[in-house]
């Protein structure tokens, strides 16, 4: 009986497939969230690989997620970008959701920039605002590090006192100031989805200290930190989630809001990449 390949072996195999298709060795990895795929147009793409061609990569089932791995240069720096991500609510385990982050690290990336669309619970922030993540709360009911730990990835009990790198956040704030972009800063809470939250749930999440809410990002950040990567997260608020003034959610409006704010996010990430050393 053939033994099931370990996560490390599967990661290595997937990275080898990418290397066969792409000569570039990335320093920076970028994950593009819902409605945020247009940054890809700013990348001088050298290689484009469909997720279906990479063993172990899930397939995205969400509208606006193109499902491609792009390797090229952004602001003169070698990058790899996920044009579309995966979510727990699609039926994938968190190990599957974060498998691509393992592969991006194996390819050479040591910095992870992760973006997402989110709901805003801070009363002074509105749709279209960009939010720099200072911390997160994991309410997904699971953790991508559950199971036997492989020390080749990282320690059994990784420290999460500062999952979003302070120096990268400082660079992002300076970049936003230079560009004249308003950049909020706050705490992101990850929930399972796919339904949006009730009024009572928004009240609970806000009382816990969360400023924005979404269904992604946290698993990728945990795995990146486990591997020793530096992480910076930026959200676009696509709908206002104030419990006492809540309106029915409109997914079309949410995606349209993300699209309108996306040029600002693209400018900010490009400037941030330019400043990274």
Backbone as JSON, one array per atom type, in Angstrom:
{
  "sequence": "XXXXXXXXXXXXXXXXXXXXXXXXXXXXXXXXXXXXXXXXXXXXXXXXXXXXXXXXXXXXXXXXXXXXXXXXXXXXXXXXXXXXXXXXXXXXXXXXXXXXXXXXXXXXXXXXXXXXXXXXXXXXXXXXXXXXXXXXXXXXXXXXXXXXXXXXXXXXXXXXXXXXXXXXXXXXXXXXXXXXXXXXXXXXXXXXXXXXXXXXXXXXXXXXXXXXXXXXXXXXXXXXXXXXXXXXXXXXXXXXXXXXXXXXXXXXXXXXXXXXXXXXXXXXXXXXXXXXX",
  "N": [[0.84, -1.19, 0.0], [0.58, 2.2, -0.91], [2.0, 4.91, 0.77], [0.33, 7.81, 2.04], [1.2, 10.96, 0.76], [2.99, 13.38, 2.68], [2.02, 16.61, 4.03], [4.13, 18.36, 3.67], [5.55, 17.12, 1.59], [3.63, 17.24, -0.43], [3.41, 19.98, -0.72], [6.01, 20.58, -1.62], [5.99, 19.2, -4.04], [4.01, 20.61, -5.46], [5.21, 23.15, -5.59], [7.41, 22.52, -7.18], [6.16, 22.01, -9.62], [5.23, 24.57, -10.26], [7.71, 25.87, -10.52], [8.65, 24.63, -12.8], [7.13, 25.85, -14.7], [7.63, 28.51, -14.44], [10.24, 30.85, -14.33], [10.84, 32.89, -12.61], [11.68, 33.92, -9.29], [9.91, 34.62, -6.59], [9.82, 37.32, -4.18], [7.85, 38.48, -2.72], [4.54, 37.73, -1.79], [1.17, 37.98, -2.83], [-2.21, 38.05, -1.95], [-5.24, 38.23, -3.49], [-8.42, 39.39, -2.79], [-12.08, 39.05, -2.73], [-13.53, 40.59, -5.48], [-11.25, 42.04, -5.96], [-9.34, 41.7, -7.95], [-8.09, 43.27, -9.88], [-5.59, 44.38, -9.45], [-3.84, 42.73, -10.62], [-3.48, 43.64, -13.19], [-1.52, 45.53, -12.97], [0.76, 44.17, -12.61], [3.73, 43.1, -14.13], [3.44, 40.53, -15.85], [5.07, 37.45, -16.07], [4.63, 34.76, -16.02], [1.73, 32.78, -16.05], [-0.39, 30.74, -14.32], [-2.97, 28.46, -14.23], [-4.95, 27.53, -11.4], [-5.88, 24.95, -11.56], [-3.87, 23.55, -12.74], [-1.98, 23.12, -10.85], [-0.93, 20.81, -8.61], [-2.82, 19.9, -5.76], [-3.84, 22.42, -5.28], [-6.87, 23.97, -4.45], [-9.98, 24.64, -6.24], [-11.39, 27.73, -7.02], [-14.68, 28.69, -6.21], [-16.07, 30.98, -6.18], [-17.62, 33.91, -7.4], [-15.87, 36.41, -9.2], [-13.36, 35.54, -8.48], [-10.58, 34.71, -10.09], [-8.88, 32.48, -10.26], [-6.08, 31.99, -10.76], [-2.52, 31.78, -10.73], [-0.14, 34.24, -10.65], [3.01, 35.24, -11.77], [5.53, 37.63, -11.67], [6.63, 41.03, -12.04], [6.17, 43.73, -9.83], [6.22, 47.11, -9.32], [8.92, 46.89, -9.79], [9.73, 44.77, -8.23], [10.12, 41.23, -7.64], [7.26, 39.27, -7.67], [4.6, 37.08, -6.56], [1.28, 36.43, -7.24], [-1.89, 35.56, -6.02], [-4.65, 35.3, -7.83], [-7.47, 35.33, -6.8], [-8.88, 33.53, -4.08], [-9.45, 31.0, -1.53], [-12.11, 29.69, 0.53], [-13.35, 28.67, 3.72], [-16.1, 28.23, 3.77], [-16.67, 27.27, 1.27], [-16.44, 24.62, 1.41], [-13.96, 23.61, 1.79], [-11.24, 22.38, 3.78], [-9.38, 24.1, 6.36], [-6.71, 23.55, 6.07], [-6.59, 22.98, 3.35], [-7.42, 25.46, 2.35], [-5.26, 27.07, 3.05], [-3.12, 25.89, 1.83], [-1.99, 26.96, -0.6], [-0.51, 29.16, 0.45], [1.54, 27.9, 1.77], [2.88, 26.9, -0.45], [3.62, 29.26, -1.8], [5.47, 30.29, -0.02], [7.4, 28.27, -0.21], [8.27, 28.79, -2.76], [9.82, 30.98, -2.42], [8.86, 33.39, -1.4], [8.83, 35.7, 1.24], [7.38, 37.63, 2.4], [4.01, 38.41, 2.96], [1.27, 39.87, 1.48], [-1.99, 40.48, 2.1], [-5.3, 40.81, 0.99], [-8.75, 41.82, 1.33], [-12.36, 41.89, 1.02], [-14.69, 43.39, 3.2], [-17.11, 43.67, 5.94], [-18.06, 46.66, 7.56], [-17.97, 47.6, 10.91], [-17.34, 49.68, 12.53], [-18.55, 52.73, 13.64], [-17.74, 55.17, 12.56], [-16.56, 54.73, 10.16], [-16.88, 54.06, 6.63], [-18.42, 52.52, 3.65], [-16.12, 51.7, 1.11], [-13.89, 52.64, 2.38], [-10.43, 52.04, 3.18], [-8.83, 49.66, 5.25], [-6.25, 49.05, 7.41], [-5.01, 46.15, 8.8], [-4.63, 45.61, 12.18], [-4.78, 43.58, 13.98], [-6.34, 40.37, 14.67], [-9.33, 38.34, 15.13], [-10.13, 35.03, 15.53], [-12.88, 33.36, 14.63], [-13.63, 31.18, 13.22], [-13.98, 28.63, 14.04], [-12.13, 26.68, 13.72], [-8.7, 25.75, 12.99], [-5.9, 26.23, 10.9], [-3.59, 24.94, 11.66], [-4.17, 22.72, 13.07], [-3.68, 19.33, 14.04], [-0.96, 16.98, 13.46], [2.18, 18.49, 13.94], [4.61, 19.64, 11.63], [7.87, 20.2, 11.94], [9.45, 21.3, 9.98], [7.98, 23.22, 8.77], [7.34, 25.06, 10.83], [7.14, 26.07, 14.34], [5.47, 24.09, 16.9], [3.8, 25.61, 18.59], [3.21, 28.45, 17.53], [3.97, 31.9, 18.06], [1.52, 34.44, 18.32], [1.33, 37.08, 18.96], [1.71, 39.35, 17.51], [0.53, 39.26, 14.72], [0.37, 40.79, 12.38], [2.78, 42.48, 10.82], [4.59, 45.01, 12.45], [6.43, 46.83, 11.33], [5.83, 46.68, 8.59], [3.24, 47.63, 8.64], [3.73, 50.25, 9.44], [5.12, 51.17, 7.16], [3.01, 50.98, 5.34], [1.27, 52.91, 6.31], [2.79, 55.24, 5.9], [3.01, 55.15, 3.11], [0.31, 55.46, 2.38], [-0.13, 58.05, 3.33], [1.58, 59.53, 1.67], [0.3, 59.13, -0.76], [-2.09, 60.33, -0.35], [-4.24, 58.88, 0.59], [-6.89, 57.87, 2.61], [-6.42, 55.86, 5.35], [-7.7, 53.61, 7.43], [-7.31, 51.89, 10.6], [-7.54, 48.8, 12.19], [-9.19, 46.03, 13.91], [-9.76, 42.83, 12.62], [-12.29, 40.41, 12.3], [-12.77, 37.01, 11.72], [-15.31, 35.06, 10.39], [-17.37, 32.1, 9.85], [-19.31, 32.17, 7.67], [-21.42, 31.06, 4.87], [-23.45, 32.94, 5.03], [-24.38, 36.33, 5.75], [-24.17, 38.37, 8.76], [-26.42, 38.47, 11.64], [-28.29, 41.11, 13.29], [-27.9, 40.89, 16.05], [-25.57, 39.37, 16.1], [-23.72, 41.13, 14.93], [-23.67, 43.08, 16.92], [-22.52, 41.58, 18.99], [-19.97, 40.93, 17.88], [-18.87, 43.46, 17.57], [-18.78, 44.26, 20.24], [-16.81, 42.58, 21.13], [-14.53, 43.71, 20.27], [-13.96, 43.97, 17.57], [-13.49, 45.65, 14.45], [-13.97, 45.31, 11.75], [-15.46, 42.77, 9.65], [-15.17, 39.55, 8.17], [-14.75, 36.68, 5.95], [-12.37, 35.36, 5.59], [-8.76, 35.48, 5.23], [-7.66, 35.34, 7.98], [-6.9, 32.52, 8.33], [-4.85, 32.34, 6.36], [-3.03, 34.23, 7.33], [-2.29, 33.06, 9.78], [-0.96, 30.7, 8.96], [1.1, 31.82, 7.45], [2.54, 33.24, 9.42], [3.29, 31.06, 10.98], [5.21, 29.98, 9.34], [7.16, 31.86, 9.45], [6.89, 34.13, 7.89], [6.55, 37.62, 7.05], [3.66, 39.58, 7.53], [1.15, 41.62, 6.09], [-2.03, 43.08, 6.18], [-4.8, 44.31, 4.32], [-7.98, 45.68, 4.15], [-11.0, 46.29, 2.27], [-13.78, 48.12, 3.06], [-16.93, 47.11, 2.27], [-19.59, 47.17, 2.86], [-21.8, 48.65, 5.26], [-22.13, 47.66, 8.57], [-23.88, 48.21, 10.85], [-25.57, 47.52, 13.7], [-27.96, 48.77, 14.58], [-28.8, 50.16, 12.41], [-29.13, 48.58, 10.22], [-29.26, 47.42, 6.89], [-30.76, 45.31, 4.36], [-28.48, 43.0, 2.86], [-26.79, 43.39, -0.25], [-25.32, 41.63, -2.61], [-24.41, 42.27, -5.15], [-24.1, 45.05, -4.93], [-22.14, 45.12, -2.99], [-19.92, 43.97, -4.33], [-19.64, 45.88, -6.34], [-18.94, 48.13, -4.82], [-16.45, 47.32, -3.86], [-15.09, 47.26, -6.29], [-15.07, 49.98, -6.98], [-13.45, 51.04, -5.0], [-11.13, 49.75, -5.44], [-9.03, 50.85, -7.15], [-7.68, 52.6, -5.38], [-6.7, 50.81, -3.48], [-5.0, 49.33, -5.12], [-3.09, 51.28, -5.83], [-2.03, 51.75, -3.29], [-0.97, 49.23, -2.49], [0.91, 48.85, -4.51], [2.67, 51.01, -4.03], [3.51, 50.26, -1.49], [4.83, 47.83, -2.0], [6.91, 48.84, -3.52], [8.35, 50.13, -1.55], [9.26, 48.14, 0.07], [11.93, 46.27, 1.54]],
  "CA": [[0.0, 0.0, 0.0], [1.36, 3.42, -1.02], [1.74, 5.86, 1.86], [-0.18, 9.12, 1.64], [2.25, 11.96, 0.87], [2.82, 14.35, 3.76], [1.74, 17.99, 3.59], [5.41, 18.93, 3.21], [5.86, 16.54, 0.28], [2.67, 17.78, -1.39], [3.82, 21.37, -0.95], [7.22, 20.55, -2.44], [5.6, 18.79, -5.38], [3.3, 21.71, -6.11], [6.2, 24.19, -5.87], [8.21, 22.06, -8.31], [5.36, 22.2, -10.83], [5.26, 26.0, -10.57], [9.06, 26.21, -10.99], [8.79, 24.15, -14.17], [6.39, 26.75, -15.58], [8.01, 29.91, -14.21], [11.64, 31.01, -13.92], [10.94, 33.94, -11.6], [11.66, 33.52, -7.88], [9.29, 35.78, -5.94], [10.16, 37.73, -2.82], [6.62, 38.96, -2.09], [3.32, 37.06, -2.2], [-0.02, 38.83, -2.68], [-3.48, 37.35, -2.08], [-6.27, 39.18, -3.9], [-9.71, 38.93, -2.3], [-13.31, 39.21, -3.5], [-13.66, 41.84, -6.2], [-10.0, 42.8, -5.89], [-8.39, 41.07, -8.85], [-7.56, 44.17, -10.91], [-4.17, 44.66, -9.21], [-3.09, 41.88, -11.55], [-3.15, 44.4, -14.39], [-0.33, 46.33, -12.7], [1.9, 43.27, -12.54], [4.35, 42.72, -15.4], [3.33, 39.08, -15.7], [5.96, 36.61, -16.85], [4.04, 33.43, -16.09], [0.35, 32.69, -15.55], [-0.66, 29.31, -14.16], [-4.27, 28.19, -13.64], [-4.89, 26.7, -10.21], [-6.17, 23.56, -11.93], [-2.63, 22.92, -13.19], [-1.06, 22.98, -9.72], [-1.46, 19.74, -7.75], [-3.12, 20.27, -4.38], [-4.56, 23.7, -5.2], [-8.32, 23.89, -4.65], [-10.52, 25.47, -7.3], [-12.28, 28.72, -6.45], [-16.07, 28.59, -6.66], [-16.68, 32.26, -5.88], [-17.62, 34.9, -8.46], [-14.79, 37.43, -9.19], [-12.07, 34.92, -8.17], [-10.2, 34.18, -11.41], [-8.27, 31.16, -10.13], [-4.8, 31.93, -11.46], [-1.3, 32.2, -10.04], [0.6, 35.13, -11.53], [4.38, 35.53, -11.36], [6.07, 38.72, -12.46], [7.21, 42.14, -11.29], [5.34, 44.86, -9.44], [7.1, 48.17, -8.83], [10.29, 46.42, -9.92], [10.04, 43.67, -7.3], [9.55, 39.94, -8.06], [6.09, 38.94, -6.85], [3.66, 36.06, -6.99], [-0.04, 36.87, -6.81], [-3.04, 34.68, -6.16], [-5.8, 36.02, -8.37], [-8.56, 34.51, -6.27], [-8.52, 32.74, -2.92], [-10.39, 29.96, -1.14], [-12.79, 29.96, 1.79], [-13.86, 27.52, 4.48], [-17.51, 27.99, 3.44], [-16.77, 26.56, 0.0], [-16.35, 23.2, 1.7], [-12.56, 23.23, 1.94], [-10.66, 22.45, 5.11], [-8.45, 25.23, 6.46], [-5.44, 23.1, 5.5], [-6.7, 23.19, 1.91], [-7.5, 26.9, 2.12], [-3.95, 27.7, 3.24], [-2.07, 25.17, 1.11], [-1.23, 27.84, -1.51], [0.44, 29.99, 1.18], [2.7, 27.03, 1.96], [3.58, 26.81, -1.73], [4.22, 30.57, -2.07], [6.67, 30.36, 0.82], [8.39, 27.36, -0.79], [8.79, 29.42, -3.98], [10.78, 32.02, -2.04], [8.25, 34.58, -0.81], [9.0, 35.84, 2.69], [6.42, 38.63, 2.82], [2.66, 38.15, 2.45], [0.3, 40.96, 1.49], [-3.29, 39.84, 1.92], [-6.39, 41.78, 0.9], [-10.09, 41.23, 1.39], [-13.54, 42.74, 1.16], [-15.21, 43.13, 4.53], [-18.17, 44.51, 6.46], [-17.55, 47.61, 8.53], [-18.78, 47.75, 12.12], [-16.95, 50.92, 13.2], [-19.57, 53.71, 13.23], [-17.18, 56.34, 11.88], [-16.0, 54.32, 8.89], [-17.93, 53.78, 5.67], [-18.1, 51.74, 2.46], [-15.05, 52.25, 0.28], [-12.7, 52.92, 3.19], [-9.41, 51.01, 3.32], [-8.51, 49.4, 6.65], [-5.02, 48.31, 7.68], [-5.3, 45.24, 9.9], [-3.7, 45.66, 13.31], [-4.91, 42.32, 14.73], [-7.53, 39.64, 14.24], [-10.02, 37.39, 16.01], [-10.48, 33.85, 14.75], [-14.13, 32.72, 15.03], [-13.97, 30.2, 12.18], [-14.26, 27.34, 14.66], [-11.09, 25.73, 13.31], [-7.38, 26.36, 12.87], [-5.15, 25.5, 9.87], [-2.44, 24.22, 12.24], [-4.65, 21.54, 13.79], [-3.08, 18.08, 13.57], [0.46, 16.81, 13.74], [3.02, 19.58, 13.45], [5.85, 19.33, 10.92], [8.81, 21.25, 12.34], [10.04, 21.93, 8.8], [7.17, 24.41, 8.51], [7.44, 26.01, 11.92], [6.99, 25.48, 15.67], [4.17, 23.55, 17.31], [3.0, 26.66, 19.2], [3.73, 29.73, 17.04], [3.52, 33.11, 18.74], [0.63, 35.26, 17.51], [1.14, 38.35, 19.65], [1.75, 40.42, 16.51], [0.45, 38.57, 13.43], [0.54, 41.74, 11.28], [4.09, 43.04, 11.09], [4.55, 46.43, 12.81], [7.21, 47.62, 10.37], [5.07, 46.75, 7.34], [2.11, 48.54, 8.88], [4.27, 51.62, 9.41], [5.36, 51.48, 5.76], [1.71, 51.17, 4.69], [0.74, 54.22, 6.74], [3.56, 56.27, 5.2], [2.62, 55.09, 1.71], [-1.02, 56.05, 2.27], [0.01, 59.49, 3.53], [2.18, 60.07, 0.45], [-0.66, 59.04, -1.85], [-3.31, 61.04, 0.0], [-5.3, 57.89, 0.78], [-7.31, 57.66, 4.0], [-6.2, 54.46, 5.73], [-8.11, 53.29, 8.79], [-6.55, 50.77, 11.16], [-8.36, 48.15, 13.19], [-9.2, 44.59, 14.16], [-10.58, 42.02, 11.7], [-12.79, 39.15, 12.86], [-13.13, 36.04, 10.68], [-16.47, 34.21, 10.72], [-17.44, 31.03, 8.85], [-20.13, 32.4, 6.49], [-21.44, 32.13, 3.88], [-24.46, 33.97, 5.29], [-23.94, 37.5, 6.49], [-24.51, 38.24, 10.17], [-27.64, 39.07, 12.16], [-28.06, 42.31, 14.09], [-27.34, 40.47, 17.34], [-24.18, 38.93, 15.89], [-22.9, 42.32, 14.74], [-23.48, 43.68, 18.24], [-21.57, 40.74, 19.72], [-18.64, 41.07, 17.29], [-18.38, 44.8, 17.9], [-18.46, 44.3, 21.67], [-15.58, 41.81, 21.32], [-13.39, 44.54, 19.88], [-13.71, 43.93, 16.14], [-13.9, 46.82, 13.67], [-14.45, 44.82, 10.46], [-15.76, 41.35, 9.69], [-15.09, 38.88, 6.88], [-14.78, 35.21, 5.96], [-11.1, 34.88, 5.03], [-7.57, 36.21, 5.69], [-7.06, 34.84, 9.22], [-6.14, 31.28, 8.13], [-3.62, 32.61, 5.61], [-2.11, 34.93, 8.22], [-1.78, 32.11, 10.77], [0.01, 29.82, 8.31], [2.26, 32.62, 7.08], [3.3, 33.47, 10.65], [3.85, 29.76, 11.34], [6.39, 29.76, 8.49], [8.13, 32.93, 9.63], [6.69, 35.21, 6.94], [5.99, 38.89, 7.51], [2.32, 39.7, 6.97], [0.39, 42.86, 6.18], [-3.37, 42.87, 5.66], [-5.56, 45.52, 4.01], [-9.37, 45.38, 3.79], [-11.9, 47.31, 1.75], [-15.13, 48.03, 3.61], [-17.86, 47.1, 1.15], [-20.94, 47.45, 3.36], [-21.81, 49.1, 6.64], [-22.81, 46.64, 9.37], [-24.25, 48.8, 12.13], [-26.72, 46.72, 14.13], [-29.18, 49.55, 14.73], [-29.13, 50.82, 11.15], [-28.77, 47.55, 9.25], [-30.09, 47.25, 5.71], [-30.51, 44.02, 3.72], [-27.25, 42.95, 2.08], [-26.91, 43.25, -1.7], [-24.0, 41.17, -3.02], [-24.0, 43.06, -6.32], [-23.63, 46.35, -4.45], [-20.88, 44.87, -2.28], [-18.86, 43.8, -5.33], [-19.46, 47.17, -7.01], [-18.2, 49.0, -3.9], [-15.06, 46.85, -3.9], [-14.51, 47.67, -7.57], [-14.83, 51.43, -6.95], [-12.34, 51.33, -4.08], [-9.96, 48.96, -5.82], [-7.87, 51.64, -7.61], [-6.93, 53.1, -4.23], [-5.97, 49.67, -2.92], [-3.94, 49.01, -6.07], [-2.05, 52.29, -5.66], [-1.4, 51.58, -1.98], [-0.14, 48.02, -2.48], [2.04, 49.09, -5.41], [3.6, 51.87, -3.31], [4.05, 49.47, -0.38], [5.81, 46.9, -2.6], [8.05, 49.66, -3.93], [9.11, 50.52, -0.37], [9.75, 46.97, 0.82], [13.35, 45.93, 1.36]],
  "C": [[0.88, 1.25, 0.0], [0.98, 4.39, 0.09], [1.23, 7.18, 1.31], [0.93, 10.17, 1.8], [1.96, 12.95, 2.0], [2.49, 15.71, 3.17], [3.01, 18.62, 3.03], [5.75, 18.41, 1.81], [4.91, 17.08, -0.79], [3.0, 19.22, -1.73], [5.02, 21.42, -1.89], [6.89, 20.17, -3.88], [4.91, 19.89, -6.15], [4.27, 22.83, -6.48], [7.07, 23.8, -7.07], [7.47, 22.26, -9.63], [5.37, 23.68, -11.24], [6.64, 26.39, -11.12], [9.29, 25.74, -12.42], [8.14, 25.1, -15.18], [6.85, 28.2, -15.48], [9.45, 29.98, -13.72], [11.78, 31.98, -12.75], [10.87, 33.36, -10.19], [11.14, 34.69, -7.06], [9.82, 36.05, -4.54], [8.9, 38.06, -2.02], [5.44, 38.2, -2.67], [2.13, 37.97, -1.91], [-1.25, 37.96, -2.88], [-4.57, 38.38, -2.35], [-7.64, 38.62, -3.56], [-10.86, 39.23, -3.24], [-13.4, 40.59, -4.15], [-12.39, 42.64, -6.32], [-8.93, 42.24, -6.83], [-7.69, 42.0, -9.82], [-6.11, 44.56, -10.67], [-3.3, 43.85, -10.17], [-2.68, 42.63, -12.81], [-1.9, 45.26, -14.22], [0.93, 45.48, -12.65], [2.42, 42.99, -13.96], [4.48, 41.2, -15.38], [4.28, 38.36, -16.64], [5.39, 35.22, -17.03], [2.66, 33.47, -15.43], [-0.05, 31.22, -15.51], [-2.04, 29.12, -13.54], [-4.13, 27.29, -12.41], [-5.09, 25.22, -10.54], [-4.92, 22.81, -12.35], [-1.64, 22.66, -12.05], [-1.61, 21.93, -8.77], [-1.65, 20.21, -6.31], [-3.84, 21.58, -4.23], [-6.06, 23.43, -5.34], [-8.72, 24.74, -5.86], [-11.52, 26.44, -6.68], [-13.67, 28.59, -7.06], [-16.8, 29.92, -6.53], [-16.53, 33.21, -7.07], [-16.55, 35.96, -8.16], [-13.44, 36.84, -8.82], [-11.6, 34.17, -9.41], [-9.57, 32.79, -11.34], [-6.98, 31.0, -10.89], [-3.68, 32.37, -10.53], [-0.49, 33.01, -11.04], [1.99, 35.38, -10.95], [4.95, 36.6, -12.27], [6.65, 39.8, -11.57], [6.17, 43.22, -11.04], [6.25, 45.9, -8.8], [8.56, 47.71, -8.81], [10.67, 45.25, -9.03], [9.41, 42.36, -7.8], [8.43, 39.51, -7.11], [5.38, 37.72, -7.43], [2.31, 36.45, -6.41], [-1.07, 35.78, -7.03], [-4.22, 35.51, -6.61], [-7.05, 35.2, -8.04], [-8.06, 33.64, -5.14], [-9.62, 31.73, -2.62], [-10.93, 30.26, 0.25], [-13.27, 28.65, 2.42], [-15.29, 27.18, 4.05], [-17.71, 27.31, 2.1], [-16.7, 25.05, 0.19], [-14.93, 22.7, 1.86], [-12.15, 23.26, 3.41], [-9.72, 23.65, 5.16], [-7.06, 24.84, 5.99], [-5.44, 23.27, 3.98], [-6.7, 24.68, 1.56], [-6.12, 27.54, 2.14], [-2.82, 26.99, 2.51], [-1.3, 26.08, 0.14], [-0.22, 28.72, -0.79], [1.71, 29.19, 1.48], [3.55, 27.01, 0.68], [4.28, 28.14, -2.06], [5.49, 30.76, -1.26], [7.77, 29.47, 0.24], [9.02, 27.94, -2.05], [9.78, 30.53, -3.68], [10.19, 33.25, -1.39], [8.4, 34.58, 0.7], [8.12, 36.94, 3.26], [5.08, 38.32, 2.18], [1.82, 39.4, 2.59], [-1.06, 40.34, 1.18], [-4.38, 40.89, 1.95], [-7.73, 41.06, 0.98], [-11.15, 42.32, 1.32], [-14.19, 42.38, 2.49], [-16.41, 44.01, 4.84], [-17.61, 45.41, 7.54], [-18.48, 47.79, 9.71], [-18.41, 49.0, 12.92], [-17.89, 52.03, 12.73], [-19.04, 54.91, 12.47], [-16.53, 55.99, 10.55], [-17.13, 53.94, 7.94], [-17.48, 52.95, 4.49], [-17.08, 52.45, 1.57], [-13.79, 52.58, 1.04], [-11.73, 51.74, 3.17], [-9.04, 50.89, 4.79], [-7.25, 48.54, 6.73], [-5.28, 47.43, 8.91], [-4.21, 45.33, 10.96], [-3.69, 44.35, 14.08], [-6.12, 41.59, 14.18], [-8.09, 38.77, 15.35], [-10.48, 36.24, 15.14], [-11.74, 33.21, 15.32], [-14.59, 31.71, 13.98], [-14.31, 28.84, 12.76], [-13.25, 26.28, 14.29], [-9.79, 26.5, 13.19], [-6.59, 25.56, 11.84], [-3.97, 24.71, 10.41], [-2.87, 23.01, 13.06], [-4.05, 20.28, 13.18], [-1.61, 18.02, 13.92], [1.27, 17.94, 13.15], [4.27, 19.03, 12.76], [6.82, 20.48, 11.2], [9.5, 21.91, 11.16], [9.25, 23.17, 8.38], [7.4, 25.48, 9.57], [7.16, 25.33, 13.24], [5.58, 24.99, 15.95], [3.25, 24.66, 17.81], [3.53, 28.04, 18.76], [3.13, 30.91, 17.81], [2.66, 33.95, 17.8], [0.37, 36.6, 18.18], [1.13, 39.54, 18.69], [1.69, 39.8, 15.12], [0.67, 39.49, 12.23], [1.74, 42.63, 11.61], [4.04, 44.56, 11.32], [5.3, 47.3, 11.81], [6.48, 47.75, 9.03], [3.88, 47.68, 7.49], [2.57, 49.99, 8.87], [4.55, 52.06, 7.97], [4.05, 51.76, 5.02], [1.11, 52.52, 5.06], [1.46, 55.36, 6.02], [3.16, 56.32, 3.73], [1.26, 55.73, 1.49], [-0.96, 57.57, 2.4], [0.57, 60.14, 2.27], [1.18, 60.13, -0.69], [-1.94, 59.81, -1.57], [-4.5, 60.13, 0.18], [-5.62, 57.78, 2.27], [-7.19, 56.18, 4.31], [-6.59, 54.29, 7.2], [-7.21, 52.18, 9.31], [-7.38, 50.13, 12.26], [-8.28, 46.65, 13.17], [-10.21, 43.9, 13.23], [-11.03, 40.76, 12.42], [-13.22, 38.26, 11.69], [-14.25, 35.16, 11.19], [-16.65, 33.2, 9.58], [-18.18, 31.4, 7.57], [-20.82, 31.12, 6.07], [-22.53, 33.18, 4.1], [-23.81, 35.17, 5.98], [-24.59, 37.46, 7.88], [-25.86, 38.9, 10.51], [-27.28, 40.34, 12.95], [-27.39, 41.94, 15.42], [-25.89, 40.04, 17.21], [-23.26, 40.12, 15.67], [-22.65, 43.01, 16.08], [-22.44, 42.91, 19.04], [-20.15, 40.96, 19.2], [-18.04, 42.43, 17.62], [-17.98, 44.88, 19.37], [-17.2, 43.52, 22.0], [-14.34, 42.6, 20.93], [-13.08, 44.55, 18.4], [-14.25, 45.18, 15.46], [-14.48, 46.41, 12.32], [-14.61, 43.31, 10.53], [-15.71, 40.77, 8.27], [-14.99, 37.38, 7.06], [-13.47, 34.61, 5.47], [-9.94, 35.46, 5.84], [-6.89, 35.61, 6.92], [-6.32, 33.52, 9.01], [-4.82, 31.5, 7.4], [-2.58, 33.29, 6.49], [-1.49, 33.98, 9.23], [-0.69, 31.23, 10.15], [1.26, 30.59, 7.91], [3.15, 32.88, 8.3], [3.98, 32.18, 11.09], [5.15, 29.5, 10.58], [7.44, 30.87, 8.62], [8.01, 34.05, 8.62], [6.22, 36.48, 7.64], [4.66, 39.1, 6.79], [1.79, 41.12, 7.14], [-0.95, 42.61, 5.52], [-4.09, 44.19, 5.45], [-6.95, 45.11, 3.53], [-10.01, 46.58, 3.1], [-13.26, 47.1, 2.41], [-16.11, 48.14, 2.45], [-19.31, 47.32, 1.58], [-20.87, 47.81, 4.83], [-22.7, 48.18, 7.46], [-23.07, 47.17, 10.78], [-25.56, 48.19, 12.56], [-28.01, 47.51, 14.16], [-29.58, 50.32, 13.47], [-28.85, 49.86, 9.99], [-29.78, 47.47, 8.11], [-29.81, 45.88, 5.1], [-29.28, 44.07, 2.82], [-27.56, 42.74, 0.6], [-25.52, 42.89, -2.22], [-23.5, 41.94, -4.24], [-23.46, 44.41, -5.91], [-22.3, 46.22, -3.74], [-19.72, 44.76, -3.27], [-18.59, 45.11, -6.06], [-18.68, 48.14, -6.14], [-16.72, 48.62, -3.88], [-14.38, 47.33, -5.17], [-14.2, 49.16, -7.59], [-13.63, 51.79, -6.08], [-11.03, 50.69, -4.52], [-8.8, 49.79, -6.36], [-7.04, 52.21, -6.47], [-6.1, 51.98, -3.6], [-4.79, 49.3, -3.82], [-2.78, 49.99, -5.93], [-1.29, 52.07, -4.36], [-0.49, 50.36, -1.97], [1.07, 48.2, -3.38], [3.09, 49.95, -4.71], [4.27, 51.11, -2.17], [5.12, 48.51, -0.9], [7.07, 47.65, -2.98], [8.95, 49.98, -2.74], [9.72, 49.33, 0.36], [11.21, 46.69, 0.52], [13.62, 44.6, 2.02]]
}
